[in-house]
Amino acid sequence: MKIYNTLTKKKEEFKTINPGEVKMYVCGPTVYNFFHIGNARTFIIFDTVRRYLEYRGYEVKFIQNFTDIDDKMIKRANEEGITVKELGDKYINEYYKDADNLKLKRATCNPRATDHMDEIIEFIKGLVDKGLAYEVEGDVYFSTKEFKDYGKLSGQNIEDLQSGARISVDERKKEPIDFALWKNQKPGEPAWESPWGMGRPGWHIECSCMAHNLLGDTIDIHAGGADLVFPHHENEIAQSEGRSGKNFANYWMHSAYLNVNNVKMSKSLNNFFTTRDILEKYDAEVIRLFMLSGHYRTPLNFTMELLDSTKSGLDRMYNALNNLYSLLGEVSKENSDDEFLQVLDGYRDKFIEKMDDDFNTADAISVIFDLVKDINIKVNINSSVSVIEKSIAILRELGAPLGILQKEISNSLEEEVENLIAERQKARQEKNWALADEIRDKLKAMDIILEDTPQGVRWSKKS
């Protein structure tokens, strides 16, 4: 298995610190609002990475934090007239609702920054004691010039970063690019006691601290959106490696941006969608299939038309499953068609080959579509039970790492359709053409396609 490492700018063979175990940290949301579809892409991608690693036999310890104290949260809490903690509690609950509806697996742990304040303070003290940080009037800053490898993740040197990055001007800092580890309390802000006075942590320090506390000094995979490469992940490396003297993460993974109608998502352009907005219109598996339809390192364009097209593709997959379950109730052959059983195994091998190449979900999905096409052509009433059962199993198996093709096939729908077809046949025999037409229109509205065969009327859902 190979993973593209943002740090080295190349694909590398994946080797874990401990055999059979993956320690993975993914930067989570700042919980001041519902998360949007750009966040959803990142969450789905790394949920899929985790699922696939588990599919390949790894035990994954998956940590995703909640940032529950920062400037945006303080502003929003003041607007809503509630405390920052109440705001955090509210939107963490809303996060879980949307994440569960997206079929995201629950993290091994979702640490909150405010629950780790003592550890954060100790972490900062360690940096001050090593001469990597300094205090000014109750604020504590990381001294970037004291960490010789600063800029190695983003691939820039300190001079370039100082001239080109969005850095707040503060003449008290030794260097413009030095960043806050601890912020002195301002009037009306929540604060905690520290050696530097009442205050709260800066944004970057929480992830370094919680990754260290929950996973150790060195982790296997650290991941997040491409927007986090600089400054967030760059600063995490400086803090963590400066304090421990050890490599912080062996593999850095970053997902590319999601655009809406080929432009950046923005409320001012009226193209801003929360995940909840889209979940009201589309099934979670449709959204997941769409978000995985491009390689995770490639920007993806989001449109309703593309979602509709994705829904049609997912319907084709489920139609194949529906037809297989229908066949299973009709066939009685027990002998195995060894040749096609081997073909099915070959699709598994192709799927693994694509996913082992830096989690290439786009090509892996193409493998599933090829599998569906092959099944539709070669599996029929003359196939054996073994072939039909294995066709169902392989579709379910390959869909699982992507979070698709996991729904139960609705027996109630099948019974309803079968009953309507029987009623229509009876109406035609009785020459009740009006009733037969009415039932036909009802089936058409349900996207049911009828086919007359020597064995009787067969049906499938429209793709």
Protein Blocks (a to p, Z undefined) as FASTA:
>chain_A
ZZddfklopacddddfbghiacddddddddfbccdfklmmmmmmmmmmmmmmmmnopacd
ddddddfbdfklmmmmmmnopafklmmmmmmmmmmmmmmmnopacdfbdcdfklmmmmmm
mmmmmmmmnopacceehiacddfklpmkgoklnopafklmmmmmccdddfkbmbfkbccf
bdcddehiacdddfkbpcdddfklmmmmmmmmmnojbdfbdcddfklmpmklmmmmmmmm
mmnopafbfbdcddddddeehiacdfklopaccfklmmmmpcfklmmmmmmmpcfkbccd
ddfklmmmmmmmmmmmmmmmmmmmmmmmmpmcfbdcfklmmmmmmmmmmmmmmmmnopia
klmmmmmmmmmmmmmmmgcfkbcfklmmmmmmmmmmmmmmnopakaccdfklmmmmmmmm
mmmmmmmmnopaklmmmmmmmmmmnopacdddfkbccddddZZ
